[in-house]
C-alpha cells in the first residue's frame, strides 16, 4: 500500500523525509498517517481505507499543514 507514497515522493524532489504509519488495521479497514516534511513546512495526511476485494481504497483523507 505504501509503495504509492514512495512513487509520489520521487515526483516531489523537495521532500526532505516521509514517514508512513499504520495507526489501526483490521481485515476490512485501515487508518494510516503519512507525514511529508518539506524544507519550509510539514504536511500530514490521515487516511481511512477500506478493503475492496484484494485492494485497499481510500474512503477519506484529511490534510494538515504546519
Secondary structure, DSSP 8 states (H G I E B T S, - for coil): -THHHHHHHHH-TTEEEEEEEEEEE-SSEEEEEEEEEESS-EEEEEEEEEEETTEEEEEEEEEEE-
